[in-house]
Amino acid sequence: MALIKSISGIRGTIGGRSGNGLTPLDVVKFTAAFGQWLKQRSTERRTVVIGRDGRLSGEMISKLVAATLQGLGLDVIDLGLSTTPTVEMAVPGEGAAGGIILTASHNPIQWNALKLVNEAGEFITAQDGADVLEIAESESVEFAEVRKLGTYRTDDTWLQKHIDQILALPLVNRDAIAARNFRIVVDAVNSTGGLAVPMLLEALGIEKITKLHCEPTGNFAHNPEPLPENLRDIIKEMGKGKADLGIVVDPDVDRLALICEDGSPFGEEYTLVAVADYVLKNSSKGGNTVSNMSSTIALRDITQRYGGQHFASAVGEVNVVEMMKEKGAIIGGEGNGGIIYPELHQGRDALVGIALFLSHLATSEKLASILRRTYPNYYISKNKIELTPDIDVDAVLNQIQTKYARNPISTIDGVKIEFDKEWVHLRKSNTEPIIRIYSESDTLATADYLAGKIISDIREVIAEKR
């Protein structure tokens, strides 16, 4: 069993003993802490929006969360089966104090989580998260008297409102999409994307939709992380040559993966690249972009093509959003298929990603596989090195930084070393003695070589310290 308390929320496996899994006691404890934090921030905003993905534990967790918030005197609006970006939009739309999204994202079926958002519908900051955890540990929570308990109501209209706002975006070209008469296959891993994605596609004028794993039963048909090795069913279906595009989302619909008409993966890293290409091309003034430090530099190439600047943030959605605001970025996200389009809202959103990508595909008059070949090819190698607990990981990273001091280096999130159009990013784990090593080059062999070279350097540093 596992329980992970982080700055952005609480996630864990269902069952076990309190403190060792996401048990009902843990759900109440951390929900109460977040509710108390919301009450301390505002005496006027008394509403909290909640919503959940389709996983098996969702209904049970949702009831615990709603009752706890009511016990604090907070009014609850329950969206029921929903998506992470839909809840993020509903919070400011309802003038709420904040929101709780009940989803463990791409984690397997035994996991669930409380994802916490502020009044703007954005994930809380590191300091805010630390404050919530402090309240939880100190148990400094005051519940409401019986005549001041909060109210509870359901609202199933926000998914349609979300889709309506997507269709109202100037860059979403519904006419062009409908005219292409696309044939689409959707894999929603038996979660809420099975409701949301077909609704969006139908609203965009698409009539030929093949649904795979679209019943939101919570019994995930495969590992829910949308990586090629987990997508055999849709890749096989696309390989029949009877569809124009395959669309895959994770359980809470904030990550988007695409499959080309020939069954080849478009590449999660290139979801953002393609959408950014379309947004930048149709922006009269160009614009800046942001992705995290472990995402492909293909986005930088595309951004510079249109005269903009690309910036790399620390890993984590909240860090990407903060830098997007700072740099005035018009599009951004993460290389895991997370699209952040601030004209709609400041959060990863697979639904707006789908609408923008289909607009791009429709107006380009290309097949998906041909469109993919218009972008520069880079390959990312993902590795890790496990260390013994006695090793000072920070000291090791400092030594590597010194060794490559003549290269451009960023230390805002671990150590990232640049070699012209190649890079290596080293990040330590917060929970175990592991250094994660991501590298990118124009060939996978070179990316693997770079990672191997850094791993060798790390082992050399460790040997010198012993």
C-alpha positions in Angstrom: 0.0 0.0 0.0 1.2 3.6 -0.6 0.2 7.1 0.4 2.0 10.0 -1.2 1.5 13.5 0.3 2.7 16.1 -2.1 2.3 19.8 -2.6 -0.3 19.4 -5.3 -2.5 16.8 -3.7 -2.8 13.4 -2.0 -2.6 10.1 -3.9 -2.5 6.6 -2.7 -3.7 3.0 -3.2 -7.1 2.1 -1.9 -7.3 0.0 1.3 -4.9 -1.0 4.1 -4.2 0.9 7.3 -4.6 4.6 7.8 -1.4 6.4 6.8 -0.3 3.6 4.6 -2.9 3.9 1.9 -5.7 6.2 0.8 -8.2 5.0 3.4 -11.4 6.8 4.3 -9.7 8.3 7.3 -7.0 9.7 5.1 -9.5 11.1 2.6 -11.4 12.9 5.4 -8.2 14.2 7.0 -6.7 15.8 3.9 -10.1 17.0 2.6 -10.7 18.7 5.9 -7.3 20.4 5.8 -7.9 21.7 2.3 -11.3 22.9 3.3 -9.9 24.7 6.3 -7.2 26.3 4.1 -9.9 27.6 1.7 -11.9 29.0 4.6 -8.8 30.9 5.9 -8.2 32.4 2.4 -11.7 33.8 2.0 -14.7 34.5 4.1 -16.9 35.2 1.1 -16.3 32.2 -1.2 -18.0 29.2 0.5 -18.4 26.8 -2.4 -16.2 23.9 -3.5 -16.6 22.1 -6.8 -15.8 18.4 -7.0 -15.7 15.9 -9.8 -14.2 12.5 -10.5 -12.9 10.2 -13.1 -14.4 6.7 -13.7 -12.3 4.6 -11.5 -13.9 2.0 -9.2 -13.2 3.9 -5.9 -14.4 7.2 -7.2 -18.0 7.2 -5.9 -16.9 6.1 -2.4 -14.2 8.8 -2.3 -16.6 11.4 -3.6 -19.1 10.8 -0.9 -16.4 11.1 1.8 -15.1 14.4 0.3 -18.5 16.0 -0.1 -19.6 15.1 3.5 -16.4 16.4 4.9 -16.7 19.7 3.1 -20.3 20.1 4.3 -19.1 19.4 7.8 -16.8 22.4 7.5 -19.8 24.6 6.5 -18.8 24.7 2.8 -21.3 24.3 0.0 -20.5 21.5 -2.5 -21.3 21.4 -6.2 -20.7 17.9 -7.4 -20.1 17.4 -11.2 -20.1 13.7 -10.8 -18.3 11.9 -13.6 -16.2 14.6 -15.2 -12.7 15.5 -16.4 -9.9 17.4 -14.7 -10.1 20.4 -17.1 -13.9 20.5 -16.7 -13.6 20.9 -12.9 -10.8 23.5 -13.4 -13.2 25.6 -15.6 -16.2 25.1 -13.3 -14.4 26.5 -10.2 -14.1 30.1 -11.5 -17.3 29.6 -13.5 -19.2 29.0 -10.3 -17.3 31.6 -8.3 -16.1 28.9 -6.0 -13.3 29.0 -3.4 -11.6 26.0 -5.0 -12.0 22.5 -6.2 -11.1 18.9 -5.6 -10.6 16.5 -8.5 -10.8 12.8 -7.6 -8.4 11.1 -10.0 -5.1 9.4 -10.0 -4.6 10.4 -13.6 -2.6 7.7 -15.4 -2.0 5.6 -12.3 -3.4 2.0 -12.3 -6.8 1.0 -11.1 -5.9 0.6 -7.4 -4.9 4.3 -7.1 -6.9 7.4 -6.5 -6.1 10.9 -5.4 -7.3 14.3 -4.3 -6.1 16.9 -6.7 -6.4 20.4 -5.3 -7.2 23.6 -7.2 -7.5 27.2 -6.1 -10.2 29.8 -6.9 -8.8 30.4 -10.3 -9.2 26.7 -11.1 -5.4 26.2 -11.1 -3.4 23.7 -9.2 -2.2 25.1 -5.9 1.4 26.3 -5.5 4.1 24.6 -3.6 3.7 27.0 -0.7 0.0 26.5 -0.7 0.4 22.8 -0.7 2.8 22.9 2.2 0.3 25.0 4.2 -2.4 22.4 3.5 -0.1 19.6 4.7 0.7 21.5 7.8 -2.9 21.9 8.7 -3.5 18.2 8.1 -0.6 17.2 10.4 -1.5 19.6 13.1 -5.2 18.7 12.8 -6.1 22.4 13.3 -9.5 22.1 11.7 -12.7 23.6 13.0 -16.0 22.0 11.9 -19.3 23.8 11.6 -22.2 23.8 14.0 -25.3 21.9 13.1 -27.2 24.9 11.8 -24.2 26.0 9.7 -23.5 22.8 7.8 -22.9 23.2 4.1 -25.3 22.3 1.3 -24.9 19.8 -1.5 -26.1 19.8 -5.1 -25.2 18.0 -8.3 -24.6 19.7 -11.6 -24.1 17.7 -14.8 -24.1 20.7 -17.2 -20.4 21.7 -17.0 -19.1 19.2 -19.5 -21.4 20.7 -22.2 -20.4 24.2 -21.0 -16.8 23.2 -21.4 -17.4 21.9 -24.9 -19.4 25.0 -25.9 -16.5 27.3 -24.8 -14.1 25.2 -26.9 -16.3 25.6 -30.0 -16.4 29.3 -29.4 -12.6 29.7 -29.7 -11.6 31.6 -32.8 -9.0 29.0 -33.8 -11.4 26.0 -33.6 -12.5 25.6 -37.2 -15.7 23.5 -36.9 -16.6 24.0 -40.6 -13.3 22.7 -41.8 -13.4 19.7 -39.5 -17.0 18.8 -40.5 -16.1 19.2 -44.2 -13.2 16.6 -44.0 -15.7 13.9 -42.9 -13.1 12.4 -40.5 -13.4 8.8 -39.3 -12.2 8.8 -35.7 -11.4 5.9 -33.3 -11.4 6.8 -29.6 -9.8 4.8 -26.7 -10.9 6.3 -23.3 -9.6 3.4 -21.1 -13.1 2.9 -19.6 -13.1 6.3 -17.8 -14.8 9.7 -18.3 -13.1 10.4 -21.6 -15.6 7.9 -23.0 -18.3 10.4 -22.3 -16.4 13.7 -23.0 -14.5 12.9 -26.2 -17.4 11.6 -28.3 -19.5 14.5 -27.1 -16.8 16.9 -28.3 -16.4 15.1 -31.6 -20.1 15.1 -32.3 -20.2 18.8 -31.5 -17.4 19.4 -34.1 -19.5 17.7 -36.7 -17.9 14.3 -36.8 -20.3 11.5 -37.4 -18.1 8.4 -37.9 -16.8 7.6 -34.4 -15.6 4.1 -33.4 -15.5 3.7 -29.6 -13.0 1.5 -27.8 -13.2 1.2 -24.0 -15.5 4.1 -23.7 -17.9 2.8 -21.0 -16.8 4.6 -17.8 -16.9 1.5 -15.7 -13.5 2.1 -14.1 -12.3 -1.4 -15.1 -9.4 -0.1 -17.2 -9.0 -2.3 -20.3 -5.2 -1.7 -20.3 -2.6 0.3 -18.4 -4.1 3.8 -18.4 -0.9 5.6 -19.2 -1.3 6.5 -22.9 2.0 5.1 -24.1 2.4 3.1 -27.4 3.1 -0.2 -25.5 -0.3 0.2 -23.8 -2.3 1.0 -26.9 -2.3 -2.2 -28.8 -6.1 -2.3 -29.4 -6.4 1.1 -31.0 -3.1 0.7 -33.0 -4.5 -2.6 -34.3 -7.8 -0.9 -35.2 -6.1 1.9 -37.0 -3.9 -0.5 -38.9 -7.0 -1.7 -40.7 -6.8 1.5 -42.7 -10.5 2.5 -42.2 -10.0 5.6 -40.0 -8.2 8.9 -40.3 -7.1 9.4 -36.7 -7.0 7.6 -33.4 -7.5 9.6 -30.2 -6.4 8.3 -26.8 -6.9 10.1 -23.4 -5.9 9.1 -19.9 -8.6 8.6 -17.2 -9.0 12.3 -16.3 -8.7 13.6 -19.8 -5.7 16.0 -19.4 -3.3 14.0 -21.6 -3.7 13.4 -25.3 -2.1 10.8 -27.5 -2.8 10.4 -31.2 -2.5 7.5 -33.7 -2.0 8.2 -37.4 -4.2 6.7 -40.1 -1.6 4.0 -40.8 -1.5 2.8 -37.1 1.8 4.6 -36.3 1.8 6.7 -33.1 2.0 10.5 -33.7 4.1 10.7 -30.5 3.0 12.2 -27.2 5.9 14.7 -27.4 4.6 15.9 -30.8 1.0 16.5 -29.7 2.1 19.8 -28.2 4.4 20.5 -31.1 1.6 20.1 -33.7 -1.0 22.1 -31.7 1.6 24.9 -31.1 2.4 25.0 -34.8 -1.2 25.6 -35.6 -1.7 28.2 -32.9 1.5 30.1 -33.7 0.8 30.0 -37.5 -2.6 31.6 -36.9 -1.4 34.2 -34.4 -1.0 37.6 -36.1 1.9 38.5 -33.8 3.5 35.1 -33.3 4.0 34.3 -29.7 6.0 32.6 -27.0 5.7 29.0 -25.8 6.6 27.1 -22.7 7.2 23.4 -22.0 9.0 21.6 -19.1 12.7 20.9 -19.2 12.2 17.2 -20.1 10.1 17.9 -23.2 11.3 17.9 -26.8 13.2 20.8 -28.2 11.1 20.4 -31.4 8.8 22.9 -29.7 11.7 25.4 -29.6 12.3 24.9 -33.3 8.7 25.5 -34.2 8.4 28.6 -32.0 11.5 30.2 -33.5 10.2 29.5 -37.0 7.4 32.0 -36.2 9.7 34.5 -34.5 8.7 33.7 -30.9 10.7 32.5 -27.9 10.5 29.2 -26.2 11.1 28.9 -22.5 11.7 25.7 -20.4 10.2 25.5 -16.9 10.7 23.0 -14.1 8.8 19.8 -14.5 5.2 19.9 -13.2 2.0 21.5 -14.6 1.9 24.3 -12.0 5.5 25.3 -12.9 4.6 25.4 -16.6 1.6 27.6 -15.9 3.6 30.0 -13.8 6.2 30.5 -16.5 3.5 30.8 -19.2 2.0 33.7 -17.3 5.5 35.2 -16.7 6.5 35.0 -20.4 3.1 35.7 -21.9 3.0 32.4 -23.7 0.1 31.8 -26.0 0.5 28.0 -25.9 2.4 25.6 -23.7 2.3 22.3 -22.0 4.2 19.1 -21.3 5.7 16.4 -23.5 3.3 13.8 -22.1 0.5 15.1 -24.3 -0.6 17.9 -22.0 -1.9 21.0 -23.9 -2.3 24.2 -22.0 -4.2 26.9 -24.0 -4.6 30.0 -21.8 -7.3 31.5 -24.1 -9.5 28.8 -22.6 -8.0 28.2 -19.2 -4.7 27.6 -17.5 -4.6 23.8 -17.2 -3.8 20.7 -19.3 -6.8 19.9 -21.4 -7.0 17.0 -23.9 -10.4 18.3 -25.2 -9.1 21.6 -26.4 -6.1 19.8 -27.7 -8.3 17.5 -29.8 -10.3 20.5 -31.2 -7.1 22.4 -32.1 -5.4 19.4 -33.6 -8.4 18.5 -35.7 -8.6 22.1 -36.9 -4.9 21.9 -37.9 -5.3 18.5 -39.6 -8.4 19.7 -41.5 -7.0 23.0 -42.8 -3.6 21.4 -43.7 -5.4 18.9 -45.9 -2.8 16.3 -45.0 -3.0 12.8 -43.5 -1.9 12.6 -39.9 1.3 10.7 -40.8 2.3 13.2 -43.4 1.7 16.1 -41.0 3.9 14.4 -38.5 6.7 14.2 -41.0 6.7 18.0 -41.3 8.2 18.3 -37.9 11.9 17.9 -36.9 12.7 14.4 -35.6 14.1 14.1 -32.1 14.3 11.1 -29.8 14.2 11.1 -26.0 15.9 8.4 -24.0 14.6 7.9 -20.5 16.8 6.2 -17.9 17.5 6.1 -14.2 20.3 5.2 -11.9 19.6 3.7 -8.5 21.9 4.8 -5.7 22.4 3.6 -2.2 20.7 5.6 0.6 24.0 6.8 2.0 24.9 8.7 -1.2 24.4 12.5 -1.2 22.4 12.9 -4.4 22.7 16.7 -4.3 26.5 16.5 -4.0 26.6 14.1 -7.0 24.6 16.5 -9.1 26.8 19.4 -8.1 29.8 17.5 -9.3 28.2 16.8 -12.7 27.4 20.5 -13.0 31.0 21.4 -12.3 32.3 18.8 -14.9 30.2 20.4 -17.6 30.5 24.0 -16.5 31.5 25.1 -20.0 28.2 24.0 -21.4 24.9 25.9 -21.1 23.4 24.6 -17.8 20.1 25.2 -16.1 19.6 24.3 -12.4 16.0 25.4 -11.9 15.0 21.7 -11.7 17.9 19.4 -11.1 20.6 19.8 -13.7 20.0 20.2 -17.5 23.1 20.3 -19.7 22.7 21.5 -23.3 24.9 20.4 -26.3 23.6 22.5 -29.2 20.5 20.6 -30.2 21.1 17.8 -27.7 20.5 17.8 -24.0 20.6 15.7 -20.8 18.3 16.4 -17.9 19.1 14.9 -14.4 16.4 15.1 -11.7 16.5 13.4 -8.3 13.6 11.6 -6.9 11.9 13.1 -3.8 11.1 9.8 -2.3 14.0 7.4 -3.1 17.7 7.6 -3.9 17.2 7.6 -7.7 18.5 10.0 -10.4 16.3 10.2 -13.5 18.2 10.9 -16.6 16.4 12.1 -19.8 18.4 12.8 -22.9 17.4 14.0 -26.4 19.1 13.9 -29.8 18.2 13.6 -33.5 18.9 9.8 -33.3 17.9 7.4 -30.5 21.4 5.9 -30.5 22.9 9.3 -29.8 20.4 10.0 -27.1 21.1 6.6 -25.5 24.9 7.3 -25.8 24.5 10.7 -24.0 22.5 9.1 -21.2 25.1 6.3 -20.9 27.9 8.9 -20.7 26.3 10.8 -17.9 25.5 7.6 -16.0 29.2 6.7 -16.3 30.2 10.1 -15.0 27.8 9.7 -12.0 29.4 6.4 -11.2 32.8 7.9 -11.4 31.9 10.7 -9.0 30.5 8.2 -6.6 33.6 6.0 -6.8 35.8 9.1 -6.0 33.8 9.9 -2.9 34.2 6.4 -1.4 
